[in-house]
C-alpha cells in the first residue's frame, strides 16, 4: 500500500473514531492531544484492524503514542 493511501486511510479511521479533522496531525499524541480514553482506543483499534485488514497485538498498541507512530507501523505492515 502506498504511503499516501495509508495516511488517508489512517486519517479516515481517526475521523470514524470521532477525532475532528483539524486535530489530526502527525505529532498529535493520542492521550494528551486527542484525549483518547478506553472507549476511543477500542473504537480506533476496531476500525484500524477493519480498514487495514490486520490484527494489532497488545505490544504494538503500547508503541502507538502519536499518530505518526501508528502511520509508521501501518507502513511496515503493508
N, C-alpha and C positions, 0 to 999 in steps of 0.2 A: 504494500500500500504506500502511496506517495505521501511525503511529509505534509503537504498542503491538505490532502484528503484526511489524513489522521488528525490534524489540528482542527479542521472543520467539524469532523465527527465528534471529537472531544468537546468542542465548544457546544455542539448540539446537545450532548449528554449533560453538560453543565446547565444549559438552559432548561432542559427537561426536569432537572433536579430543583429548579426554582431560582437559580442564580441570575440576577439581572445582567443583561448584555454588557452594560457599562462597567460592571465589576469584574468581568472576565479578563484577566491579564496573566501573562506567563509567570510573573513574580508573585501573584496572589497566593497567600497561604490559606489552605482550606479552613483551618481552625480560627486563625486570627482575622484574616481579611474577609473571608466568605462566611464566617460564623457557622461552620458545619457542626451539627450535633449528630447523635447516633442515628436518627431517622434520615438526615441528609446523607450520611455515609452509606446507609443501607440502600437508599434510592440510587445514589450515584454509582455504587458498585453493581447494582442490578442492571441499570441502563448501560454501564460500561461493558459488562460482560455480554449483554444482549446485542449491542451495536457492533462490537468488535469480534463477537463470536469467540470469546476467550473465557478462561477460568482464572480469576485473580486469587492468589494464595494470601494467607494472613501476613506472611513476612513481606510480601510485596506491598500490601496496604500500608504497613508501618513505614515504608520508604517514601510514600506519597505525602509530602509535606506541602508542596506547592504545585500549581498547575503544570509548570514545566517538568517536574519530576514524573508526573503521570504521562505527559507527552513523550518524554524520553523512553519511558517504559513501553509505551504503545509502539514506538518506532522499532524497538529491539524485538518486540513480539511479532511484528508484521513481516 
